[in-house]
Structure formats: C-alpha cells, structure tokens
Amino acid sequence: MTGTDIDGKAIAQTIRTEIKDAVAELKSSTGKVPGLAVILVGARRDSQTYVRMKKKACEECGIASFGFDYPSDVTMETLSGKIAELNADPAVHGILVQLPLPEHIDEDAILTSIDPKKDVDGLHPLNTASLCSTSTHVGSTKIDWSDFTTIPFHIACTPQGCIELLDRSDVELEGKNAVVIGRSNLVGLPVAMLLMHRNATVTIVHSRTADVPGVVRNADVVVAAVGRAEMVEGDWIKDGAVVVDVGINSVDDATKKRGYRLVGDVNYATAKEKASQITPVPGGVGPMTIAMLLRNTLNSCKRS
C-alpha cells in the first residue's frame, strides 16, 4: 500500500474561495466588511513572514487587515492599550497577536486581554473552556461539531484545520481510535478535544507515555504535533491508518540551495507505505491554519 497525499494547499484554496464569496455576499447584503488586526512585536523573520502571508490572504478574500508593528522592547502598557483600543473598535472583528512575544512580555496576560469574541486565534481561556465543555449549547445556540461555521465561539486555527482536512478527505471519525502525539495548548489538547467531540476514542501520547510506538499502532487516525523531526516511523503506523502531520522542522540538507529542507514529525517516506492517507510537509496542515483564521474572522463579523 502507498498512501494518498491529503493536499492541504488545494483544500485551503477551496476554503479561501468560499470565504471570498461569503465576504462579498455579506458586504452586499449588510455593508459589513470583516476586519482583522494583527499585532507584530520585534523583527523575527519567521514572524514577519507569517504576518505578510496573513495580510496577503486577507486582501485576496476581501477582508480588511490592520497591521500594528512594535519594536522588541515595547512595554506591556503599550500593547495592552492597543488591544483595549481594538477591542472597542467596531471595524475590527478579529485580533491576532503574532507569537512568540519577547520574554519581558506576559504572553498569557496579553492573550487574556483580547475580547474572547475577537480572539480569532482561539487561545483565550474562555474559548478554550468552551471547547473543553461537553455541553450541547452555548446560551441558546446548539453546537453542531460537524459545521465549524455555526459554532458560537472561536477554535484554534491549526487544530480546526486538521479536522477540516479529515472531513474534506472523507475520513470517518466516529467510533475510530485516534492518537494525538503531543499535548500542547496550541495543537495537541485542542485537536484531541475536537476529535472527541466528533465521537472518536482519543489517546494523547506525551513524553511520559510508556511504549509510544505500541500505542500509535492501535490508531485509525494519527495526529502528530510534537515538534521533533521525523520522530514517528512507518512501522508505528497501522495498515490503512490516516496520518495528519502538524510538525514543521528544518533539517540540514547540503543538496538544497538553502542548506536545509523542511520535514514533519512523521517519517513521510516510510509512513506513506502504511497509511491510506497522509499529509505531506510542507503542503499539508500549514496552508489550513491561515484559511481557518480567515474563516474565524468572517464568522466573528457575522456574529457581530
């Protein structure tokens, strides 16, 4: 068996086209334009690149973007003041603070200061709590976990993107054994909750798990989000399992012009021989994260 690639780039482009059409319809019917504010602190090249990509994606979809760049020595007071200003701005429906922040900034305090209704990154404690609840309603709104556009709170973009990839690749989750490798607040825990809400039986593997390969071999669906290059070997994968590789790691490669290449947390070549479907790196989960950010911003505008 050689698995089929799950083309995250193509799926993300389809979703961006859907968002563009929905934004145009919203503007035509209500006059509203979704607005995303992005705060960038410091001069990290990777952060600058991510912010440029997000702004470009907004432009393509008709979403207004507002950029606020600060030097690495910015004060907590300045950042908090800007967030308070954006919380009160009716033209801003989503606020994103590009992470990581410098060490002197209290990251948790900054993220918590964002209005949960505008927290399109899905990292505010109230949004996390809503995700971790088994309640069937938020207020009077019934939650339909099969349709992210109807959920009345924000869900972190990368975990949401993982589930969207599985849905659009016709992967059945109900009743399946799912193993999530990694327990971070950014990916591992929220994607485990999303899988549980879709009635999968979920196991989280972490650094203290005994016999990690043995646990992974029982999985019908594997989500790897541990940040270790090619840690998951092909012989860990059950025949016919679906593999979602969230990792993006650089490894030295003298044959490449840049001197390195990007790989995931899964050994793609060996895992593809066992999996029925697998996300490549790059081109799998990565493009979905920005697509979900755009959709969260659109949803926030609709709810406002």
N, C-alpha and C positions, 0 to 999 in steps of 0.2 A: 504493500500500500504506500502510495505517496500522496500526502495531504494536499488539499486545495488551499491556496492563499485567500485569506479574507482581505479584500482590497479596501483598506481604510480610507485611502485617498479618494477613490471613486465614490464610496458611500458618503464620505464627508461632503464631497462636491454636490451630491444629490440633495443632501440636507440643506446646504447653503443656498441652493436654488429654491428649495421650498421656503426657506426663511425670507429670501429676497422677494418672492411672490407675496408672502404673508405681510411683509413690511409695506409693500406697495398698496396692498388691499387695505391695510389699517390706516395708512395715510390718506387714501382716497375716501374712506368711509367716515373717519373721525378727525382727520387733520393731525393726528398724533404721529410723531416720529420717535422710535426708541432711541435712547441716548446712553452711551457707555462712557464713564470716566475712568481713566487709567492713571494711576499714580506710580511713577518710577523714581526710585531713590538710588543714587550712585551711578557708576559708569561700568557695571559689569556687562561685558559684551553679550553674554547669553541672554541676560535680562533685556538689554536693548533690542536684540534680535526678536525675542518673543513679543515685545511691545509693538515693534514695527509690523510684525505679522498680524497682530490683533487689530491694529488700526487699519491696515490694508483690507482685512476681511470685513470690517465694519463698512468701509467705503463700498466694497463690492455688493453688499447686501442692503445698502441704503440706510444703515444705522449711523446716527451721529456719534462721533467719537470726540472726547475731550481729553487732552493729554496734559499732565502736570508733572514736570521733571524737577527733582530736587538733588542738591549735592549730597554726598555720603555723610556729611556732618550735620544734616538737618536735625532740628530739635523735635522732640515728641510733641511739644506745644504747637509747632507749626503744622505738623502732619495732622494732629488731632483737630486743629482749627479748620484745615481744608476739608477733612472728612465731614465735620459738622456742617460746613457750608454746602457740600454736595448732598448730604442727607436732606437738606431743606430745599434743594433746587428741583422744581417740578420737571425740568427738561432732562434731568439725569435719572434714569431708571435702573442703572447698574453701576456699581462702584467696584473696581478691582485694584488692589494693591499688589504690585508685582513682588513676589517673594524670590529669594530671601531678602530680609532687611538687615541693615548694619547691626552689629552686636549691641550698640547703645540704645537701640530702639526696642521697646517691649512689643514684640510681634503679636502676642495674644491680646494685649490691650488695644492695639490698633485694629485688629480684625474684629474684636468685640464692639468697637465704637461705630462700626458700619451698621446702618439701619438694616435689620435682617431682610426686609422686603427688597433692599437694593444689593444684597450680598450675593451677586451672581456667581461668585466662586464657590458658594455653598459651604463656607467654613465657619460661619457664625455659630456659636453654641446652640442657639435656638433652632437653627436649621438642622444642625446635627442631631439634636434631640428629637425633632420631628421625624427624621429619617429612621431613628432607632426605636420609634414607637410602633407598637402593633395595632394602634387604634385604626379604625376603618374610616374615620372622619377627622378633618381639621375644621373646627367650627361646624358650619352646616355643609361643608364641601366633602363629598365622598371621594376617597382616594382610589384611583384606578392605576395600579402599579404597571399596567401594560401600556399606558399612554402618558409619557412624561410631560406632554404639553398641558395636561389637565391637573397636575399635582400643584397644590397651592403654596408651595414653599420651594426654596432653591436647593438643588442637589449638586454636589461637587462634580465638576465637568468631566474629569478623566474617568471616574467610576461610571458615570452616566453614559459616557461614550463607549465603555466596554460592553455594557448591556445592550446599547443600541446596535453595536456591531453584531452581537449574537442574534438579536431579533431580526435584523435585516439579512442575516445569513441563514435564517430558518432553523436556528438551533433551539430545540425544545429544552426548557429549564425545569419545568415542573416534575418533581419526583426524582430528578437526577442528582448524583453525587458531585458536588462542586468543591474543589480545593483552591483556596486562596493562599498564595505564598507571600507572606509579608503582612504586618499588622499596623501600618502607618495610618495616621489620621487622614492623610491626603488621599490614599487609594485603598489600602488593604481593608480597613474596617468598613468604610462606606460601601465598597463593592461587595463585601460579604453580606451586609445588610440588604442591599438591592437583590442579591441572589436569593436570600431568604424570603424577601417579600414576593419573589416570583416562585416560591414553593420548592426551591432546591434544598437539598440537605447539605449544609455548608460546614466545612472544616477549615480552620485557619492554621496554617503552618508557620512557625516562627523559629527563632534561634534556639529555643529550648525544647523543641519538638523531638521526640525520640523516633528514629527511623523515618526521616523525611522522605526518602525515595519510596519506601513501602506505603506511606500514607498517600503520596501523589499517585501511585499506581492504581489506587481504587477510584480515581476521579474520572467522571464522564466529561467534566469541564474543568480545565486548569487555568487559573488567572495568576500569572507570575508578576509580582510587584515588589521585588526585594532589593533591587539596585546592585546586583552582583553579576558581572558579565558571564553569560552562558553557564550559569550555575546548574540549570535544570537540563539533565542529559536525556537523550532519546529513550534510554532504557527505563526512565522513570515514567514514561507515558504509556497508558493503556492503549491497546489497539483500538482505533476509531474515536479516541477522545478528541475534544475540541480544545485548542490551546490559544489563550489570549496573553500576549507578551507585552506588558506595560513598560518594561525596562528599556532604558536607552543609555548605553555605556560606550565610551570610546576605548578602543584597544589599539596598541601600536601596530602599524602595518606599513612596512617600507615600500610596498608596491603601490601605495596610494600617494597622490600628489601632496596631500595634507599630512602624510606621515601616520595617519590613523584611519580607522573605519569605525562605524557605529554598529553595535550589536545589542541584542536584547538580554534578558535574564535567562533566556532559553537557548540551548544549542539548536539553532534553527535547522541545520542540515540533518542532524540525527533525529530530532523530534518530528520533522516532516515525514520521515519514513514510517512513523507510527500513527500520527494524528490523521483524523479525517479532514479537519480544517485547522488553519493556523494563521496567526497574524505575523507578517514579516516586520522586521525593524531595519531601516525606517519604512514608513508607508502603511503601518497598521493602526495602532491606537493613537499615535501622535496627532494626525490631522483631525481626529474626532474631538479632541479637547477644545480647540477653538470653535468648532461647529456647535458644541454644546454651550459654550459661553455666549455665542450669538443667540442661540435659542432661549437661554435663560433670560437674556436682556429683552428679547421680544416678549416672552411670557410676562416679565415684570411690567413692561409697558402696558400690555393688555389688562393686567390686574389693577393697574393704577387708575 
